Amino acid sequence: MEKKMVVIVKGLIINNGKILLLKRSPHNKFGGGEWELAGGKLQVGEELEESLIREIEEETSLKVTPGEILYATTINDDPDRQLVFIHYLCSADHNLVVLSDEHTDFYWANQDNTKKLLRQNILQDFEKNHIFNKGYIQ
């Protein structure tokens, strides 16, 4: 079997000091029912920011403005596949979310609720990259 590398862009979408968290649909193969950040796979020929804007709009109907890259990480979830995640700081000019069928719920979370809802591996990345100390999330 051919080994694959998949690039995924994710957005830490901030509005009024809160971060947007999305709850994956239970039928999703990976992470069903868990909370995550908006974003998705880079398509061949796409620029990173173009992919991020497209994915977030598809998932939430929000039009975001990507800012700086906050951190990157990788996961080897399968012997034949490696996932590379690139996390951007994003701003949204409003907080009216309309979900796609990929997610069942959303939450504009403060720092305490973010720590309660996100998976441990994402929280470890946040801690490692000092996301909670940078003042993005109240």
N, C-alpha and C positions, 0 to 999 in steps of 0.2 A: 504494500500500500504506500502511496506517495505521502510524504510528510508535508504538512501545511503549517504556514504561519499566518495568523489572522490578526490584523490590526483593528483595534476598537478605540473609538474616541468617545470620551465621556465628558459631561459638563457639570461642574459645580455651579449650578444656576442660583444666583443670589438676587433676592428682591427684598428690599427693606430689612436687611440683616438676617433673612431666613433663607435656608437652602431647600431646594425642591427635591423631595424623595418620591420615588415611584415604586409601587408594589407590583411585582411581576405576576402575571396571570398564573394560576396553579398548573395549567397545561404546558407551561414552558419546560423544556427538557432540563435546562440548567437554572437552578435558583428559583423554581416555581414557588410563588407565595412569599418571596423574600423582598425586602426593600433594597433599592439600588439608586444610582444616579442615571439620568437620561443620557442616551447616546446609543451608538451601535457601530456596525462594521463599516470599514472603509471599502468602497467599491473601487475596482480597477479604474485608474485614470482620474480619480477624484483627488482634490487637494484636501488636506486634513480639516481645515476650518469649514470648507464647503460641505464635507461629509457630516461634521458636527452639527452645523446649522440645519441640514436636511433631516438628519436623524431626530433631532430634538423637535423640529416642527412636525414630523410624522407622528411622533409619540405623544406630544403634548399640545400641539397647535401654537406653541410659543415661538416668537421670532426672537432669537437671542443674538447678542453681540459677544463673540469670543474674545477673551483677553489673553493673558499670559498662560503658558503651559505651567501647571503647578507641579506635576510629577508624572513619571511613567513607571510602569511595573509590568511584570510578565507572570503568566501562570502556565504551567505544563499540566493541563487537565486530562491529557490523553497521550499515550506514547507516540501517536502520529500527528499531534497538533500542539502548537504553542500559541497562546494568546498574548498579544502585546497591547496594553492599555495605555492610552495617553489622556491625561486629565487636564482639562482647561478650566480656568475661571471664566464664567459667563455672566452677563447681566441680562435681565429681562425688563422691559419697560412696563410690564403689568404682571399680575399673578393669576389671570383667568386661564385655567388649564382645561383642555378637552382631551381626554385620553383616547388612545388607539386601543385595539383589542389585545395588545401586548401587555397591558397593565390593567389592574382592577381598581387601583386607588392611588391618590397622591396626597402629599402632606408638605406644607411649607413649615419646616422644622427649625426650632432654635437649637442651640448647641446641645442642651441636655437631652432633648428628644432625638436628635441625630444619633447621639451615643447609645440610646436605648434601641433604636430601630435598625440601624445598619448592621450588616454581617460583620463578624469579628475580623475577617481578613481585610475588609475595607477600612474599618476603624484603625487597624494596625498601620495601614498605609497612611491614613490621616495623621496619626501620631508620629510616625517616622518622618513625615514631610512637614510637620508642624502646622498643619492646616487649622487646627483649633486655636493656635496661638497668633495667627495672622490678623484676626479681627474681622474676617469675612462673615462669620456666623455669630450672631449675638447669643 
